[in-house]
Amino acid sequence: MNAPALPDIAAQASSLEQTLDWVGMEGIALPVLLAEQAINTIVDAGVSLDDGNARGIHMSRLFLGLHQLEQRPLTLSALKHVLRDFLHSHADLSEQAFIRLSGEAVFNRPALISALSGWKSYPFTLRASQSAKGFHVELLFRLSYSSTCPCSAALARQLIQQQFTEDFHGQSLDHERMLQWLGSSNGIVATPHSQRSEATLQVRLKDDVDEIPLLALIDRAEKALGTAVQTAVKRADEQAFALANGQNLMFCEDAARRLHQALLAGPEYNAFKIKVVHAESLHAHDAVALSSHNWGR
């Protein structure tokens, strides 16, 4: 005797004729390879439900389709293949397919002066979609950096000048005494405040790109800012970091403009958005700046 067929409730007609923009699953664990390293990611996968009479989609087909990405190099061609499989497995039901993949890439970053190095984490998200209009991919990532307030630096310099005038008023300037003064807490009576800051960058990748340029974009952004947060340091590195902060005074507007100009030169994408947040040490609120290029097109 043949076993009875298992019921397929999702194949039944819907009692309400209504299309849906997105149906799928969120929070799927998926290990992939990116920038030659294993990364544990969390994936959201779904399709549109364009047949309003259909009760539902075949979610297991989406889940199984993601296995094509498991522990393999994550490329745009691989994402495109999976999305097309989503649509093929939902023929006559869906016209659009979506994947949202989030994780943290960890790269080894060298110290500024010494031979030390350490690992730094960069959260990222890939959003990919496929429809009759084509294949669409966006890469979003975040990085941390230090920003020293130009206004605070100017106010600190003024206080140092005032202290210099008080300490040396009416006296001949002696080189050795001035050198000692500059190295003492009595002379440098004020220092500018700096804060740990964060930049979120989102790019729309071109169709002819295959490799995901996460590390290249991180390097481009950190070079533009000049004060990426450090990992392992010696005193020489900390001093070099202090020098970099002093030579790269930044309002949030300055940081956003630097990143904007740096991203304009990128060959891997045709649009981008930038958000910088300076978590101020003076105020309880944050200073924020936004910028974009071709994003609305």
Solvent accessible surface area in square Angstrom, and as a share of the most:
residue,aa,sasa,rsa
1,M,242,1.08
2,N,143,0.73
3,A,89,0.69
4,P,119,0.75
5,A,101,0.78
6,L,161,0.80
7,P,112,0.70
8,D,75,0.39
9,I,88,0.45
10,A,32,0.25
11,A,73,0.56
12,Q,90,0.40
13,A,81,0.63
14,S,29,0.18
15,S,113,0.73
16,L,138,0.69
17,E,139,0.62
18,Q,114,0.51
19,T,67,0.39
20,L,84,0.42
21,D,128,0.66
22,W,96,0.34
23,V,24,0.14
24,G,15,0.14
25,M,41,0.18
26,E,132,0.59
27,G,48,0.46
28,I,19,0.10
29,A,80,0.62
30,L,8,0.04
31,P,42,0.27
32,V,0,0.00
33,L,60,0.30
34,L,8,0.04
35,A,48,0.38
36,E,179,0.80
37,Q,42,0.18
38,A,85,0.66
39,I,6,0.03
40,N,130,0.66
41,T,1,0.01
42,I,88,0.45
43,V,0,0.00
44,D,23,0.12
45,A,0,0.00
46,G,0,0.00
47,V,0,0.00
48,S,2,0.01
49,L,4,0.02
50,D,53,0.27
51,D,45,0.23
52,G,14,0.14
53,N,78,0.40
54,A,18,0.14
55,R,129,0.47
56,G,16,0.15
57,I,11,0.05
58,H,39,0.17
59,M,80,0.36
60,S,72,0.47
61,R,109,0.40
62,L,0,0.00
63,F,89,0.37
64,L,109,0.54
65,G,11,0.11
66,L,2,0.01
67,H,83,0.37
68,Q,52,0.23
69,L,3,0.01
70,E,70,0.32
71,Q,118,0.52
72,R,137,0.50
73,P,89,0.56
74,L,5,0.02
75,T,17,0.10
76,L,5,0.03
77,S,61,0.40
78,A,28,0.22
79,L,0,0.00
80,K,49,0.21
81,H,105,0.47
82,V,1,0.00
83,L,0,0.00
84,R,131,0.48
85,D,49,0.26
86,F,1,0.00
87,L,35,0.17
88,H,150,0.67
89,S,33,0.21
90,H,2,0.01
91,A,64,0.50
92,D,140,0.72
93,L,30,0.15
94,S,13,0.08
95,E,114,0.51
96,Q,75,0.33
97,A,0,0.00
98,F,50,0.21
99,I,5,0.02
100,R,99,0.36
101,L,0,0.00
102,S,27,0.18
103,G,14,0.13
104,E,93,0.42
105,A,0,0.00
106,V,54,0.31
107,F,13,0.06
108,N,66,0.34
109,R,40,0.15
110,P,101,0.64
111,A,12,0.09
112,L,82,0.41
113,I,115,0.58
114,S,28,0.18
115,A,109,0.85
116,L,64,0.32
117,S,52,0.34
118,G,12,0.11
119,W,166,0.58
120,K,27,0.11
121,S,53,0.34
122,Y,2,0.01
123,P,32,0.20
124,F,4,0.02
125,T,13,0.07
126,L,1,0.01
127,R,87,0.32
128,A,6,0.05
129,S,27,0.17
130,Q,18,0.08
131,S,26,0.17
132,A,111,0.86
133,K,203,0.86
134,G,31,0.30
135,F,27,0.11
136,H,72,0.32
137,V,3,0.02
138,E,24,0.11
139,L,0,0.00
140,L,25,0.12
141,F,0,0.00
142,R,87,0.32
143,L,4,0.02
144,S,35,0.22
145,Y,0,0.00
146,S,11,0.07
147,S,0,0.00
148,T,8,0.05
149,C,20,0.12
150,P,28,0.18
151,C,68,0.41
152,S,16,0.10
153,A,5,0.04
154,A,46,0.36
155,L,100,0.50
156,A,5,0.04
157,R,129,0.47
158,Q,93,0.41
159,L,86,0.43
160,I,36,0.18
161,Q,119,0.53
162,Q,88,0.39
163,Q,44,0.19
164,F,58,0.24
165,T,81,0.47
166,E,125,0.56
167,D,38,0.20
168,F,11,0.05
169,H,145,0.65
170,G,81,0.78
171,Q,82,0.36
172,S,103,0.67
173,L,109,0.54
174,D,75,0.39
175,H,143,0.64
176,E,96,0.43
177,R,104,0.38
178,M,53,0.24
179,L,99,0.49
180,Q,118,0.52
181,W,23,0.08
182,L,92,0.46
183,G,72,0.69
184,S,37,0.24
185,S,97,0.63
186,N,112,0.57
187,G,0,0.00
188,I,63,0.32
189,V,69,0.39
190,A,20,0.16
191,T,105,0.61
192,P,52,0.33
193,H,44,0.20
194,S,53,0.34
195,Q,16,0.07
196,R,180,0.66
197,S,3,0.02
198,E,69,0.31
199,A,0,0.00
200,T,30,0.17
201,L,0,0.00
202,Q,19,0.08
203,V,0,0.00
204,R,38,0.14
205,L,8,0.04
206,K,67,0.28
207,D,114,0.59
208,D,125,0.65
209,V,27,0.15
210,D,60,0.31
211,E,122,0.55
212,I,15,0.07
213,P,17,0.11
214,L,1,0.00
215,L,66,0.33
216,A,44,0.34
217,L,0,0.00
218,I,0,0.00
219,D,64,0.33
220,R,57,0.21
221,A,0,0.00
222,E,19,0.09
223,K,176,0.74
224,A,29,0.22
225,L,0,0.00
226,G,37,0.35
227,T,2,0.01
228,A,14,0.11
229,V,34,0.19
230,Q,54,0.24
231,T,46,0.27
232,A,38,0.30
233,V,64,0.37
234,K,120,0.51
235,R,217,0.79
236,A,50,0.39
237,D,0,0.00
238,E,109,0.49
239,Q,137,0.61
240,A,22,0.17
241,F,45,0.19
242,A,64,0.50
243,L,109,0.54
244,A,19,0.15
245,N,15,0.08
246,G,47,0.45
247,Q,131,0.58
248,N,33,0.17
249,L,51,0.25
250,M,2,0.01
251,F,91,0.38
252,C,12,0.07
253,E,85,0.38
254,D,45,0.23
255,A,0,0.00
256,A,6,0.05
257,R,160,0.58
258,R,70,0.25
259,L,0,0.00
260,H,37,0.16
261,Q,120,0.53
262,A,20,0.16
263,L,0,0.00
264,L,79,0.39
265,A,85,0.66
266,G,11,0.11
267,P,90,0.57
268,E,26,0.12
269,Y,10,0.04
270,N,73,0.38
271,A,0,0.00
272,F,1,0.00
273,K,76,0.32
274,I,5,0.02
275,K,88,0.37
276,V,0,0.00
277,V,34,0.19
278,H,4,0.02
279,A,50,0.39
280,E,44,0.20
281,S,73,0.47
282,L,121,0.60
283,H,81,0.36
284,A,116,0.90
285,H,110,0.49
286,D,74,0.38
287,A,25,0.20
288,V,73,0.42
289,A,15,0.12
290,L,130,0.65
291,S,31,0.20
292,S,61,0.39
293,H,65,0.29
294,N,47,0.24
295,W,49,0.17
296,G,83,0.80
297,R,223,0.81
